[in-house]
Amino acid sequence: MTPAPEDDPVLTTEQQAVVDRPWDTRLLVTAGAGTGKTHTLVRRMDALVGHPDPDEALEASELLVLSFSRAAVRELRDRIARHGEHARRVRVQTFDSWAYSLLLQAYPDGNWSTLSFDERIRAATDAIGKGALESLESGPPTHVIVDEVQDLVGARRDMVESLLDRLQDSCGFTLVGDPAQAIYDFQIEDPEEYADRTDLFLRWVRISYADDLVELRLTRNFRAVTPEARTALPLGPAVQGIGTAPEGADAAAERLHGKLRELLLDVPDLGPLADSFTLDSLRSFPGTCAVLCRDNRQALVVSELLHTQGVPHSLRRSLQDRPVPYWVAEVLRRTPAATLAEDRLRELLARIPLPEGTDLDRIGRSLRVAARGAGRGTLDVARLRALVVERRFPDELADPEPARLVVSTVHRSKGLEFDRVVLPAPPTVAELRRRTDDLDVPAEARALYVAMTRAREDLYRIAAPDTVTVLRHKPTGRWYRGVPNPSHRWRRDGVEVRAGDVESLEPADAPTDAPGAQAYLLDRVRPGDAVTFRLRDTLPMGPAQSPRYALLHEGREIGDASESFRSQLHSVLKVGPTWEIRWPEEIAGLRIDCLESVAGSPAAGTNAGLGDHGVWIAPRISGIGRFRRAAGTEEEQE
């Protein structure tokens, strides 16, 4: 038995059985909600690297640890730092970042930064089949750990299956998941795979490793410490068995969704979100709290309402949104040399206002791996810039999003837990069928179960906000505000803004006073601040684009609308071929999500007085804006 580090929680017999398996074990662990999966994985890593028998101990570089989101990666890294006596050099990565790293090492001349996440994962799958694992700096992994395997679908499932196939004769693995928490079926593009999606990856593992697969379970829930938080847990086995129910998956899922909904209607009701009691409760709850919404439309409406009522919170980003922390741009701007000593890095960071919870030790550890310089204790500045340009900054150094109150979709809360969870009352399956084409009933049941099992202490419900006038624009995928008018068309009265809607190829206020704009962003702009897009002129920038819009914060320009936003705004407002667009004077009600480091041309940075690295700070925004038009314009548009 592997001894526990001092002050570690004592492992249960089930957890210890997972931790103590040899490195060459093919191990599949089913871990229910709140069963201490993350802590068990950290102790498993520690045991593999710190085994008392030198012949059984692995090097940290021999472990490949993959997880879905930056939040999960950060949680694993934090737990390793606290409880991993031997595993502190183990690198935990998302599937996307590992695929990118593999491609860069196997084919360094490829233009991989121009591909989407899924395109890179497909390219990595193809590269694995051609022997790319041999090109890794540390060689092929000896043991692979994959978290949340119930959600391995589509391109990610193909990549992991190819990886394990390629390593079949020389590698052990630890795969952890819970079929009851599978909520990413919607990512499956292949109709045949979607029709046969139930536990597809788990079935592949069981068939491929039928002779030597070891299956273990974690069953004791540590997360839920009150009866309210344990409300949904007894239904976990039934949710897990939806796909094999004799009455069929849809019928079983509808029945379970109904039971979960009944249980939720029995928990304390905080009332409508606009009530002062509800708002005061959200302001005053101790510890962490999450309002978990069914979809992003509902989350955007909830977030807007909380902002208008002055309730501080953060709106959780998509799992694929990966802003590079803003302090990286400031470090590069203040570093003219080709190398950067770690002592100098700390000195620079001490002069920059950093987000609460920023760990300087973690920054140093991660950058030593990702941007190691030639000299001992130095960072290569060109490599550091490349991490920004190629959007492969270490996952564990992502913006920590430290808000006490979080508004999120259920899918974006994957793998997370909160002291308190507040859920908008869900509609019945019958109501959802009336609203939604091709409703996936099993996915609805599993998502509701996942949402109800995120709480440590308290589970509450609120009245669902009215989202009937927030509509999806199918060509762009954006939400927009619709107002019915006499012609029976929905007049556009607002539009969703996203990451990438602020120009990043040129720094703000260039060439007039770009350094002043950067200083203003650092000193004055904070997450949650209100911002507005204001029309600069009336001439469109192209045949299928809007005119230019400036982004204003307290009356000061801090950026411009990007080309992609101008094109999609045109698409949203161009309702028909004869429809004359009246451009809104302002798009108000937007919020600062965060500040991020972005990359343009070195020449643009030099001309703007921001150094020759071509990296600067830009605001990232979110929300559903409201259009403000000149007098008479709305009547003309109707």
C-alpha positions as CSV (number, residue, x, y, z in Angstrom):
1,M,0.0,0.0,0.0
2,T,1.3,3.4,-0.9
3,P,1.7,5.7,2.1
4,A,-0.4,8.9,2.1
5,P,1.4,12.2,2.2
6,E,1.1,14.0,5.5
7,D,-2.3,15.8,6.0
8,D,-3.9,13.9,3.1
9,P,-7.5,12.7,3.4
10,V,-7.5,9.0,4.2
11,L,-8.3,6.9,1.1
12,T,-11.2,4.5,1.2
13,T,-10.7,0.8,0.4
14,E,-12.1,1.4,-3.1
15,Q,-9.9,4.4,-3.7
16,Q,-6.8,2.6,-2.4
17,A,-7.4,-0.3,-4.8
18,V,-7.3,2.2,-7.7
19,V,-4.1,3.9,-6.4
20,D,-2.1,0.7,-5.8
21,R,-2.5,-1.0,-9.2
22,P,0.8,-1.5,-11.1
23,W,1.7,0.9,-14.0
24,D,1.0,-1.7,-16.7
25,T,-2.6,-2.3,-15.5
26,R,-5.4,-1.6,-18.0
27,L,-7.8,0.0,-15.5
28,L,-11.3,1.2,-16.0
29,V,-12.8,3.1,-13.0
30,T,-16.5,3.9,-12.8
31,A,-16.7,6.9,-10.4
32,G,-20.1,8.3,-9.4
33,A,-20.8,11.9,-8.7
34,G,-18.8,13.3,-5.7
35,T,-16.8,10.1,-5.1
36,G,-13.4,11.7,-4.7
37,K,-12.3,11.0,-8.3
38,T,-9.9,13.9,-8.6
39,H,-8.2,13.1,-5.3
40,T,-7.9,9.5,-6.3
41,L,-6.3,10.3,-9.6
42,V,-3.8,12.6,-7.9
43,R,-2.8,9.9,-5.5
44,R,-2.7,7.4,-8.4
45,M,-0.2,9.7,-10.3
46,D,1.8,10.1,-7.1
47,A,2.0,6.3,-6.6
48,L,3.1,5.7,-10.2
49,V,5.9,8.2,-10.0
50,G,6.9,7.6,-6.4
51,H,6.7,3.8,-6.2
52,P,9.2,2.5,-3.6
53,D,10.5,-0.1,-6.1
54,P,12.7,1.7,-8.6
55,D,11.9,-0.8,-11.3
56,E,8.2,0.0,-10.9
57,A,8.4,3.8,-10.6
58,L,7.7,5.9,-13.7
59,E,9.3,9.2,-14.7
60,A,6.9,12.1,-14.6
61,S,7.4,12.5,-18.4
62,E,6.2,8.9,-18.9
63,L,2.7,9.8,-17.7
64,L,0.2,11.3,-20.2
65,V,-2.8,12.9,-18.3
66,L,-5.7,14.2,-20.4
67,S,-8.8,16.0,-19.3
68,F,-11.6,18.0,-21.0
69,S,-11.4,21.5,-19.7
70,R,-9.0,24.1,-18.4
71,A,-10.9,24.2,-15.2
72,A,-10.4,20.4,-14.7
73,V,-6.8,20.7,-15.6
74,R,-6.3,23.6,-13.1
75,E,-8.1,21.6,-10.4
76,L,-5.8,18.6,-11.0
77,R,-2.7,20.8,-10.9
78,D,-3.8,22.4,-7.7
79,R,-4.5,19.1,-6.0
80,I,-1.1,17.8,-7.2
81,A,0.6,20.8,-5.7
82,R,-1.2,20.2,-2.4
83,H,-1.2,16.4,-2.2
84,G,1.3,15.1,-4.8
85,E,4.5,14.4,-3.1
86,H,6.2,12.9,-6.2
87,A,3.9,13.9,-9.1
88,R,4.6,17.7,-9.2
89,R,6.4,17.4,-12.6
90,V,3.5,15.5,-14.2
91,R,1.9,17.7,-16.9
92,V,-1.9,17.6,-17.1
93,Q,-3.3,18.7,-20.5
94,T,-6.6,19.1,-22.3
95,F,-7.1,16.8,-25.3
96,D,-6.8,19.9,-27.6
97,S,-3.5,21.1,-26.2
98,W,-1.9,17.7,-26.3
99,A,-3.0,17.2,-29.9
100,Y,-1.5,20.5,-30.8
101,S,1.7,19.7,-29.0
102,L,2.0,16.3,-30.8
103,L,1.5,17.9,-34.2
104,L,4.1,20.6,-33.5
105,Q,6.7,18.0,-32.5
106,A,5.9,15.5,-35.3
107,Y,5.5,18.1,-38.1
108,P,7.0,21.4,-36.9
109,D,6.5,23.0,-40.3
110,G,2.8,22.5,-40.4
111,N,0.5,25.6,-40.1
112,W,-1.5,24.0,-37.2
113,S,-2.5,27.3,-35.6
114,T,-5.0,28.0,-38.4
115,L,-7.0,24.8,-37.7
116,S,-10.0,24.6,-35.4
117,F,-9.8,22.4,-32.2
118,D,-11.6,19.5,-33.9
119,E,-9.5,19.8,-37.1
120,R,-6.3,19.6,-35.0
121,I,-7.6,16.6,-33.1
122,R,-8.4,14.8,-36.3
123,A,-4.9,15.6,-37.7
124,A,-3.4,14.3,-34.4
125,T,-5.4,11.0,-34.8
126,D,-4.0,10.6,-38.3
127,A,-0.5,11.4,-37.1
128,I,-0.7,8.8,-34.3
129,G,-1.5,6.2,-37.0
130,K,1.6,7.2,-38.9
131,G,3.9,6.8,-35.9
132,A,4.0,10.4,-34.5
133,L,4.2,9.2,-30.9
134,E,7.9,8.2,-31.6
135,S,8.7,11.9,-32.3
136,L,7.7,13.1,-28.8
137,E,10.6,14.6,-26.9
138,S,10.1,12.2,-24.0
139,G,9.1,9.3,-26.2
140,P,5.7,7.5,-26.2
141,P,3.9,7.5,-22.9
142,T,4.1,4.5,-20.6
143,H,0.8,5.1,-18.8
144,V,-2.2,7.1,-20.0
145,I,-4.7,8.7,-17.6
146,V,-8.0,10.0,-19.1
147,D,-10.7,11.7,-17.1
148,E,-14.4,11.9,-17.8
149,V,-14.3,9.1,-20.5
150,Q,-18.1,8.9,-20.6
151,D,-17.9,12.1,-22.7
152,L,-15.4,10.8,-25.2
153,V,-17.3,11.2,-28.4
154,G,-16.6,12.1,-32.0
155,A,-13.0,13.3,-32.8
156,R,-11.8,13.0,-29.2
157,R,-13.0,9.4,-29.0
158,D,-11.2,8.5,-32.3
159,M,-8.0,10.1,-31.0
160,V,-7.9,8.3,-27.7
161,E,-8.8,4.9,-29.3
162,S,-6.0,5.4,-31.8
163,L,-3.6,6.4,-29.0
164,L,-4.4,3.3,-26.9
165,D,-4.3,1.0,-30.0
166,R,-0.9,2.3,-30.9
167,L,0.4,1.7,-27.4
168,Q,-1.4,-1.6,-26.8
169,D,1.7,-3.7,-26.2
170,S,3.7,-1.3,-24.1
171,C,1.4,0.9,-22.1
172,G,-1.0,0.8,-19.1
173,F,-3.9,3.1,-18.6
174,T,-6.3,4.5,-16.0
175,L,-9.7,5.5,-17.5
176,V,-12.2,7.2,-15.2
177,G,-15.8,8.1,-15.9
178,D,-19.5,7.8,-15.0
179,P,-22.1,6.9,-17.7
180,A,-24.7,8.7,-15.7
181,Q,-22.9,12.0,-16.3
182,A,-22.5,11.7,-20.1
183,I,-23.8,15.0,-21.4
184,Y,-21.8,15.7,-24.6
185,D,-23.7,13.4,-27.0
186,F,-24.7,16.6,-28.9
187,Q,-21.1,16.9,-30.3
188,I,-21.5,13.7,-32.3
189,E,-21.8,14.6,-36.0
190,D,-22.0,11.1,-37.5
191,P,-25.7,10.0,-37.5
192,E,-24.8,6.3,-37.2
193,E,-22.6,7.0,-34.2
194,Y,-25.2,9.2,-32.6
195,A,-27.9,6.4,-33.0
196,D,-25.5,4.0,-31.3
197,R,-24.0,6.4,-28.8
198,T,-24.7,4.7,-25.5
199,D,-21.3,4.1,-23.7
200,L,-19.7,3.7,-27.1
201,F,-16.1,4.3,-25.9
202,L,-16.6,2.1,-22.8
203,R,-17.9,-0.7,-25.0
204,W,-14.8,-0.3,-27.2
205,V,-12.5,-0.6,-24.2
206,R,-14.3,-3.6,-22.8
207,I,-14.1,-5.4,-26.2
208,S,-10.5,-4.4,-27.0
209,Y,-9.1,-5.4,-23.6
210,A,-11.4,-8.2,-22.8
211,D,-8.6,-10.5,-21.5
212,D,-6.8,-8.2,-19.1
213,L,-9.1,-5.2,-18.3
214,V,-9.5,-4.5,-14.6
215,E,-12.8,-2.7,-13.6
216,L,-13.1,-1.0,-10.3
217,R,-15.8,1.3,-8.8
218,L,-15.9,4.3,-6.5
219,T,-19.3,4.5,-4.8
220,R,-19.0,6.6,-1.6
221,N,-20.1,10.2,-2.1
222,F,-18.0,12.8,-0.4
223,R,-19.3,15.9,-2.1
224,A,-22.9,16.1,-0.8
225,V,-22.8,16.7,3.0
226,T,-26.5,17.5,3.5
227,P,-29.8,15.6,2.6
228,E,-30.6,18.5,0.1
229,A,-27.4,18.1,-1.7
230,R,-28.0,14.3,-1.9
231,T,-31.4,14.7,-3.4
232,A,-30.7,13.2,-6.8
233,L,-28.0,10.7,-5.9
234,P,-30.3,7.6,-5.4
235,L,-31.3,7.9,-9.1
236,G,-27.7,7.7,-10.3
237,P,-27.8,3.9,-11.2
238,A,-31.1,4.4,-13.1
239,V,-29.7,7.4,-15.0
240,Q,-26.6,5.2,-15.9
241,G,-28.9,2.4,-17.1
242,I,-31.0,4.5,-19.4
243,G,-29.5,3.0,-22.6
244,T,-30.2,-0.6,-21.5
245,A,-33.8,0.0,-20.1
246,P,-36.2,-2.7,-21.4
247,E,-38.9,0.0,-22.3
248,G,-36.4,1.9,-24.5
249,A,-34.0,4.8,-23.8
250,D,-36.5,7.6,-24.5
251,A,-39.2,6.2,-22.4
252,A,-36.8,5.4,-19.5
253,A,-35.3,8.9,-19.8
254,E,-38.6,10.6,-19.8
255,R,-39.7,8.8,-16.6
256,L,-36.4,9.6,-14.9
257,H,-36.5,13.2,-16.0
258,G,-39.9,13.4,-14.4
259,K,-38.7,11.9,-11.2
260,L,-35.7,14.3,-11.0
261,R,-38.0,17.2,-11.8
262,E,-40.3,16.2,-9.0
263,L,-37.4,16.0,-6.6
264,L,-36.2,19.5,-7.6
265,L,-39.6,20.9,-7.1
266,D,-39.4,19.7,-3.5
267,V,-36.2,21.6,-2.7
268,P,-36.4,25.2,-1.3
269,D,-37.8,27.7,-3.8
270,L,-36.1,31.1,-3.9
271,G,-38.8,32.5,-6.1
272,P,-38.5,34.6,-9.3
273,L,-34.9,35.8,-10.1
274,A,-36.0,39.5,-10.0
275,D,-37.4,39.3,-6.5
276,S,-35.4,41.2,-3.9
277,F,-35.3,38.2,-1.6
278,T,-33.8,36.0,-4.3
279,L,-31.2,38.7,-5.3
280,D,-30.3,39.3,-1.6
281,S,-29.8,35.6,-1.1
282,L,-27.5,35.3,-4.1
283,R,-25.5,38.3,-2.8
284,S,-25.1,37.0,0.7
285,F,-24.7,33.2,0.3
286,P,-21.4,32.2,1.9
287,G,-18.9,30.1,-0.1
288,T,-19.3,29.4,-3.8
289,C,-22.6,29.4,-5.6
290,A,-23.6,28.5,-9.2
291,V,-26.8,29.2,-11.1
292,L,-26.7,26.3,-13.6
293,C,-28.8,26.8,-16.7
294,R,-30.2,24.4,-19.3
295,D,-28.5,26.2,-22.2
296,N,-26.5,29.3,-23.1
297,R,-29.6,31.4,-24.0
298,Q,-30.9,30.9,-20.4
299,A,-27.5,31.7,-19.0
300,L,-27.2,34.9,-21.0
301,V,-30.6,36.1,-19.8
302,V,-29.9,35.2,-16.1
303,S,-26.5,37.0,-16.3
304,E,-28.0,40.1,-17.8
305,L,-30.7,40.2,-15.1
306,L,-28.1,39.9,-12.3
307,H,-25.9,42.6,-13.9
308,T,-28.9,45.0,-14.1
309,Q,-29.6,44.3,-10.4
310,G,-26.0,44.9,-9.4
311,V,-25.3,41.3,-8.3
312,P,-21.5,40.5,-8.9
313,H,-20.9,37.3,-10.8
314,S,-19.1,35.7,-13.7
315,L,-20.6,34.1,-16.8
316,R,-18.7,30.9,-17.4
317,R,-17.1,30.6,-20.8
318,S,-17.3,27.8,-23.3
319,L,-14.9,25.0,-22.6
320,Q,-13.1,25.8,-25.9
321,D,-12.7,29.5,-25.1
322,R,-9.1,29.8,-24.0
323,P,-8.0,33.4,-23.5
324,V,-4.3,33.9,-22.8
325,P,-3.8,35.8,-19.5
326,Y,-3.3,39.6,-20.1
327,W,-0.2,39.7,-17.9
328,V,1.7,37.8,-20.7
329,A,1.5,40.8,-23.0
330,E,2.7,43.1,-20.3
331,V,5.7,40.8,-19.5
332,L,6.6,40.7,-23.2
333,R,6.2,44.4,-23.7
334,R,8.6,45.0,-20.8
335,T,11.2,42.4,-22.0
336,P,13.5,43.6,-24.9
337,A,15.9,40.7,-24.4
338,A,15.8,37.3,-26.0
339,T,15.8,35.5,-22.7
340,L,14.0,36.1,-19.4
341,A,15.4,35.0,-16.0
342,E,12.8,33.6,-13.6
343,D,13.8,36.2,-11.0
344,R,13.1,38.9,-13.6
345,L,9.8,37.4,-14.4
346,R,8.7,37.6,-10.8
347,E,9.9,41.2,-10.6
348,L,7.8,42.1,-13.7
349,L,4.8,40.3,-12.4
350,A,5.0,42.1,-9.1
351,R,4.5,45.4,-11.1
352,I,1.4,44.2,-12.9
353,P,-2.1,44.1,-11.3
354,L,-2.8,40.4,-11.3
355,P,-6.2,38.5,-10.8
356,E,-6.9,37.4,-7.3
357,G,-5.6,33.9,-6.8
358,T,-2.8,34.1,-9.3
359,D,-0.1,31.6,-8.2
360,L,3.4,32.9,-9.1
361,D,5.0,29.5,-8.3
362,R,2.6,27.8,-10.7
363,I,3.4,30.3,-13.4
364,G,7.1,29.6,-13.0
365,R,6.7,25.8,-13.0
366,S,4.5,25.8,-16.1
367,L,6.6,28.3,-18.1
368,R,9.8,26.3,-17.3
369,V,8.2,23.5,-19.3
370,A,6.5,25.4,-22.0
371,A,9.1,28.1,-22.8
372,R,12.4,26.8,-21.3
373,G,15.4,28.8,-22.3
374,A,18.9,27.6,-23.1
375,G,20.3,28.8,-19.8
376,R,19.4,27.3,-16.4
377,G,16.4,29.1,-14.9
378,T,15.7,31.2,-18.0
379,L,12.7,31.4,-20.3
380,D,13.0,31.8,-24.1
381,V,11.1,34.9,-25.0
382,A,10.5,33.8,-28.6
383,R,8.9,30.6,-27.3
384,L,6.8,32.6,-24.9
385,R,5.5,34.7,-27.7
386,A,4.8,31.6,-29.8
387,L,2.6,30.3,-27.0
388,V,0.4,33.4,-27.5
389,V,0.5,33.4,-31.3
390,E,-0.3,29.7,-31.7
391,R,-3.0,29.8,-28.9
392,R,-1.4,27.0,-27.0
393,F,-0.7,28.7,-23.7
394,P,-0.5,26.2,-20.8
395,D,-4.0,25.2,-19.7
396,E,-3.3,25.4,-16.0
397,L,-2.4,29.1,-16.3
398,A,-5.8,30.1,-17.7
399,D,-7.7,33.0,-16.1
400,P,-8.9,31.5,-12.7
401,E,-12.4,33.1,-13.0
402,P,-12.5,33.5,-9.2
403,A,-16.1,35.0,-8.8
404,R,-17.9,33.6,-5.8
405,L,-21.2,33.5,-7.8
406,V,-21.1,31.8,-11.2
407,V,-23.7,31.6,-14.0
408,S,-23.1,28.7,-16.2
409,T,-24.7,26.1,-18.4
410,V,-24.7,22.6,-17.0
411,H,-22.3,21.5,-19.7
412,R,-19.8,24.2,-18.7
413,S,-19.9,23.1,-15.1
414,K,-18.6,19.7,-16.1
415,G,-16.4,18.2,-13.3
416,L,-16.9,21.1,-11.0
417,E,-18.6,21.4,-7.6
418,F,-20.0,24.3,-5.6
419,D,-21.2,24.9,-2.0
420,R,-24.6,25.9,-3.3
421,V,-26.4,25.3,-6.6
422,V,-29.4,27.1,-7.9
423,L,-31.4,25.6,-10.8
424,P,-34.1,27.3,-12.9
425,A,-37.2,25.0,-12.7
426,P,-37.0,22.8,-15.8
427,P,-39.9,22.3,-18.2
428,T,-41.4,18.8,-18.6
429,V,-40.3,16.6,-21.4
430,A,-43.7,17.2,-23.1
431,E,-43.1,21.0,-22.9
432,L,-39.6,20.6,-24.3
433,R,-41.0,18.5,-27.2
434,R,-43.3,21.4,-28.1
435,R,-40.3,23.8,-28.2
436,T,-37.5,21.7,-29.6
437,D,-37.1,19.7,-32.8
438,D,-35.3,16.4,-32.4
439,L,-35.3,16.5,-28.6
440,D,-32.6,14.2,-27.0
441,V,-34.6,13.0,-24.0
442,P,-31.7,10.9,-22.4
443,A,-29.4,13.9,-22.7
444,E,-32.0,16.0,-20.9
445,A,-32.3,13.5,-18.1
446,R,-28.5,13.2,-17.6
447,A,-28.0,17.0,-17.8
448,L,-30.6,17.5,-15.0
449,Y,-28.9,14.8,-12.9
450,V,-25.5,16.3,-13.4
451,A,-26.8,19.8,-12.4
452,M,-28.5,18.4,-9.3
453,T,-25.3,16.6,-8.1
454,R,-22.9,19.6,-8.3
455,A,-23.8,20.9,-4.8
456,R,-21.9,20.2,-1.6
457,E,-24.3,21.8,0.8
458,D,-27.5,23.3,-0.6
459,L,-29.7,22.9,-3.6
460,Y,-32.3,25.5,-4.5
461,R,-34.6,26.3,-7.4
462,I,-35.8,29.5,-8.9
463,A,-38.5,30.3,-11.5
464,A,-37.1,30.0,-15.0
465,P,-36.5,33.3,-16.7
466,D,-38.5,34.3,-19.8
467,T,-36.4,33.6,-22.9
468,V,-39.2,33.5,-25.5
469,T,-37.9,36.7,-27.3
470,V,-34.3,35.4,-27.4
471,L,-34.0,33.6,-30.7
472,R,-31.3,31.6,-32.5
473,H,-29.9,33.0,-35.8
474,K,-29.1,29.7,-37.5
475,P,-26.6,31.0,-40.1
476,T,-24.3,32.5,-37.5
477,G,-25.4,30.5,-34.4
478,R,-25.8,33.7,-32.4
479,W,-28.7,34.6,-30.2
480,Y,-30.6,37.8,-30.9
481,R,-33.4,39.7,-29.4
482,G,-36.6,39.5,-31.3
483,V,-39.5,41.9,-31.1
484,P,-42.7,40.9,-33.0
485,N,-44.0,43.5,-35.4
486,P,-47.1,44.0,-37.6
487,S,-45.5,42.2,-40.6
488,H,-45.3,39.0,-38.4
489,R,-41.5,39.1,-38.6
490,W,-39.3,39.3,-35.6
491,R,-37.6,42.7,-35.6
492,R,-34.0,42.4,-34.5
493,D,-33.5,44.4,-31.3
494,G,-30.2,43.1,-30.0
495,V,-27.5,40.5,-30.7
496,E,-25.2,38.3,-28.7
497,V,-21.5,39.2,-28.5
498,R,-18.7,36.6,-28.1
499,A,-15.0,36.0,-27.9
500,G,-13.4,37.3,-31.1
501,D,-15.8,40.2,-31.5
502,V,-13.1,42.8,-30.6
503,E,-10.4,43.6,-33.1
504,S,-7.1,41.9,-32.2
505,L,-4.9,42.5,-35.3
506,E,-4.3,46.1,-34.3
507,P,-3.9,47.4,-30.7
508,A,-6.6,49.7,-29.3
509,D,-6.1,53.4,-30.1
510,A,-3.3,52.8,-32.6
511,P,-1.4,54.8,-33.8
512,T,-2.7,57.7,-31.6
513,D,-2.0,56.5,-28.1
514,A,-1.8,52.7,-27.9
515,P,0.4,52.8,-24.7
516,G,-2.2,55.0,-23.0
517,A,-5.0,52.5,-24.1
518,Q,-3.0,49.6,-22.6
519,A,-2.5,51.5,-19.4
520,Y,-6.2,52.3,-19.2
521,L,-7.1,48.6,-19.8
522,L,-4.8,47.5,-16.9
523,D,-5.8,50.3,-14.5
524,R,-9.5,50.8,-15.1
525,V,-11.2,47.8,-16.9
526,R,-12.4,44.9,-14.8
527,P,-14.5,41.8,-15.5
528,G,-18.2,42.6,-15.4
529,D,-17.8,46.3,-16.4
530,A,-20.4,47.6,-18.8
531,V,-19.3,48.5,-22.3
532,T,-21.0,49.6,-25.5
533,F,-20.4,49.3,-29.2
534,R,-21.0,52.8,-30.8
535,L,-21.4,53.4,-34.5
536,R,-18.3,55.2,-35.9
537,D,-19.7,56.0,-39.3
538,T,-22.5,55.0,-41.6
539,L,-20.6,53.4,-44.5
540,P,-20.4,49.6,-44.4
541,M,-16.8,48.2,-44.5
542,G,-17.8,45.8,-47.3
543,P,-20.8,44.5,-49.3
544,A,-21.7,42.0,-46.5
545,Q,-20.4,43.9,-43.4
546,S,-21.7,46.5,-41.1
547,P,-20.0,49.9,-40.6
548,R,-17.3,50.3,-38.0
549,Y,-18.2,50.2,-34.3
550,A,-16.0,51.4,-31.5
551,L,-16.0,49.7,-28.1
552,L,-16.5,52.2,-25.2
553,H,-15.8,51.8,-21.5
554,E,-17.0,54.8,-19.4
555,G,-16.8,56.9,-22.6
556,R,-13.3,55.9,-23.5
557,E,-12.5,53.9,-26.6
558,I,-10.9,50.6,-25.8
559,G,-11.2,48.7,-29.0
560,D,-13.0,48.2,-32.3
561,A,-15.5,45.6,-33.6
562,S,-13.7,42.8,-35.4
563,E,-14.3,42.0,-39.1
564,S,-16.0,38.7,-38.1
565,F,-18.5,40.6,-35.9
566,R,-19.3,43.1,-38.6
567,S,-20.0,40.3,-41.1
568,Q,-22.2,38.4,-38.7
569,L,-24.1,41.6,-37.6
570,H,-24.8,42.2,-41.2
571,S,-26.1,38.6,-41.5
572,V,-28.3,38.9,-38.5
573,L,-29.9,42.2,-39.6
574,K,-30.3,41.3,-43.3
575,V,-33.7,39.6,-42.9
576,G,-34.5,39.5,-46.6
577,P,-33.2,40.5,-50.0
578,T,-35.3,43.7,-50.0
579,W,-34.7,44.5,-46.4
580,E,-32.9,47.8,-45.9
581,I,-30.7,47.6,-42.8
582,R,-30.9,50.5,-40.3
583,W,-27.7,50.2,-38.3
584,P,-28.1,50.7,-34.6
585,E,-26.4,53.8,-33.2
586,E,-25.3,51.7,-30.2
587,I,-25.3,48.1,-29.0
588,A,-25.6,48.5,-25.2
589,G,-25.7,46.1,-22.3
590,L,-22.4,44.3,-23.1
591,R,-20.0,43.3,-20.4
592,I,-16.3,42.8,-20.0
593,D,-15.5,39.0,-19.8
594,C,-11.8,39.5,-19.2
595,L,-8.7,41.1,-20.6
596,E,-6.5,38.8,-22.7
597,S,-3.2,38.8,-24.5
598,V,-3.6,38.7,-28.3
599,A,-1.1,38.6,-31.2
600,G,-0.9,40.8,-34.3
601,S,2.1,41.6,-36.5
602,P,5.4,42.7,-34.8
603,A,5.3,45.8,-37.1
604,A,1.9,46.8,-35.8
605,G,3.2,46.6,-32.2
606,T,6.4,48.5,-33.1
607,N,4.4,51.3,-34.9
608,A,2.1,51.6,-31.9
609,G,4.9,51.9,-29.4
610,L,4.3,48.5,-27.8
611,G,7.6,46.8,-28.5
612,D,8.5,44.4,-31.3
613,H,6.8,41.2,-30.1
614,G,3.4,41.9,-31.7
615,V,1.5,41.0,-28.5
616,W,-0.8,43.4,-26.6
617,I,-3.8,43.4,-24.3
618,A,-7.4,43.4,-25.7
619,P,-10.8,43.2,-24.0
620,R,-13.0,40.1,-24.4
621,I,-16.7,40.8,-24.1
622,S,-19.9,38.8,-23.6
623,G,-23.7,39.3,-23.3
624,I,-26.8,40.0,-25.4
625,G,-26.6,43.6,-26.4
626,R,-29.6,45.9,-26.9
627,F,-29.9,48.1,-30.0
628,R,-30.3,51.8,-29.6
629,R,-31.5,53.5,-32.8
630,A,-32.0,57.1,-33.9
631,A,-35.5,58.5,-33.5
632,G,-37.9,57.2,-36.1
633,T,-35.7,54.4,-37.2
634,E,-37.7,51.6,-35.6
635,E,-40.9,52.7,-37.3
636,E,-39.1,52.8,-40.7
637,Q,-37.7,49.3,-40.2
638,E,-41.1,47.9,-39.3
